[in-house]
Amino acid sequence: MKWRLRLLALAIGVITPLQTTLADTQARDARQMLIGFWYGHDYQPGLEELIQRITHQRADGTFTVDFRKYVNCKLEWRQLESGRWKVEGNIETNFTTGIDMAPADYTDTYEIIELTETGKKMRHQQSGTIFTSERVSEDFDFPDCEGFV
């Protein structure tokens, strides 16, 4: 009986580090995949509008987001956000520290639903809203306003 308990304790001691290592590896892989430039256009519940955005997630854990709203093909609204980001398991957390050069302090968490080299789908935990983005190049610019009038 004692040998079974010892075997069980040994197995638990081996499995737990393996699970932690697997979770750490997945988070590192997700973090590496999230680094770069992402473009999306989604309905923003807080603004009750379809908003375009380009997000730049850097390897140093910082981010910037350029949000834009066009009306009749003219830029009507723009907001720049900045802060820090991290990934733990399938959860990305953004700590916004600046909005339009003014200090800010709020946190958004997202469940990573799908993440590939070319796209991502995330669920905003606070609102339940799903956001999709596609990977774009550093020199990508907002598309013309067709479809965003």
C-alpha positions in Angstrom: 0.0 0.0 0.0 2.8 2.4 0.9 4.5 1.8 -2.5 1.3 2.8 -4.2 1.2 6.1 -2.3 4.8 6.7 -3.1 4.2 5.9 -6.7 1.2 8.2 -6.8 3.2 11.0 -5.1 6.0 10.5 -7.6 3.5 10.6 -10.5 1.9 13.8 -9.2 5.4 15.3 -8.8 6.2 14.5 -12.4 2.8 15.4 -14.0 2.5 18.8 -12.3 5.8 20.2 -13.7 4.9 18.7 -17.1 1.6 20.5 -17.1 3.2 23.7 -16.0 5.8 23.4 -18.7 3.2 22.7 -21.4 1.1 25.7 -20.3 4.3 27.9 -20.2 5.2 26.6 -23.7 1.8 27.4 -25.1 1.8 30.9 -23.6 5.3 31.5 -25.0 4.1 30.3 -28.4 1.0 32.4 -28.3 3.0 35.4 -27.2 5.4 35.0 -30.1 2.6 34.6 -32.5 0.9 37.8 -31.2 3.9 40.0 -31.8 3.4 42.2 -34.9 0.8 44.4 -36.6 -2.9 43.4 -36.7 -5.8 45.0 -38.5 -9.5 44.6 -37.6 -12.8 46.3 -38.1 -15.5 45.3 -35.7 -18.5 46.7 -33.9 -17.4 48.4 -30.6 -20.3 48.1 -28.1 -19.1 51.0 -26.0 -19.1 53.3 -29.0 -22.1 51.6 -30.8 -20.1 51.9 -34.0 -18.1 49.9 -36.5 -14.5 50.9 -35.8 -11.3 50.1 -37.7 -8.1 49.5 -35.8 -4.4 48.7 -36.3 -2.7 47.2 -33.3 1.0 46.9 -32.9 2.1 44.4 -30.2 5.8 44.6 -29.5 8.2 41.9 -28.2 8.9 44.1 -25.2 5.3 43.7 -24.0 4.1 47.1 -25.1 1.3 47.9 -27.5 -0.3 50.8 -29.4 -3.7 50.8 -31.1 -4.9 53.3 -33.6 -8.7 53.4 -33.7 -10.6 55.2 -36.5 -14.1 55.9 -37.6 -15.0 57.1 -41.0 -18.3 58.8 -42.0 -19.0 59.5 -45.7 -15.3 58.5 -46.5 -14.0 61.2 -44.1 -12.2 60.5 -40.8 -14.6 61.5 -38.1 -13.0 60.1 -35.0 -9.5 58.8 -34.0 -8.1 57.5 -30.8 -4.6 56.3 -30.0 -4.1 53.9 -27.0 -0.9 52.5 -25.6 0.1 50.3 -22.7 1.4 46.8 -21.9 0.2 43.3 -22.7 0.8 39.8 -21.6 -0.5 36.3 -22.2 -1.2 33.6 -19.7 -2.6 30.3 -21.1 -5.3 31.4 -23.6 -5.9 34.8 -21.9 -4.4 38.0 -23.2 -4.5 41.0 -20.9 -4.0 44.6 -22.0 -3.1 47.2 -19.5 -3.9 50.6 -21.1 -1.8 53.4 -19.7 -2.4 56.1 -22.2 -5.2 57.5 -24.5 -4.3 60.3 -26.9 -1.2 61.1 -24.9 -3.1 61.4 -21.6 -2.6 59.0 -18.7 -5.2 56.1 -18.5 -5.6 53.1 -16.3 -7.8 50.3 -17.3 -7.5 46.6 -18.1 -9.1 44.5 -20.8 -8.9 40.7 -20.9 -9.5 38.6 -24.0 -9.9 34.8 -24.4 -7.9 33.7 -27.4 -10.4 31.6 -29.4 -8.3 31.2 -32.5 -4.7 32.2 -33.3 -2.8 31.5 -36.5 0.1 33.1 -38.3 -2.3 35.2 -40.3 -5.3 35.9 -38.1 -6.8 35.9 -34.6 -10.2 35.7 -33.0 -10.6 36.9 -29.4 -13.5 37.2 -27.0 -13.5 40.3 -24.8 -14.1 39.0 -21.3 -15.9 42.0 -20.0 -18.4 42.4 -22.8 -18.4 39.0 -24.5 -17.8 40.8 -27.9 -15.7 38.8 -30.4 -13.0 40.6 -32.3 -11.2 39.3 -35.3 -7.9 40.7 -36.8 -5.6 39.8 -39.6 -1.9 40.1 -39.5 -0.6 43.0 -41.7 2.8 44.4 -42.6 4.4 47.3 -40.8 3.6 49.6 -43.7 -0.1 48.7 -43.9 -2.4 51.6 -43.9 -6.1 51.8 -43.3 -8.2 50.6 -46.3 -10.3 53.1 -48.2 -13.6 53.8 -46.7 -15.7 51.5 -48.9 -17.9 49.5 -46.6 -17.3 51.9 -43.7 -19.6 54.7 -44.6 
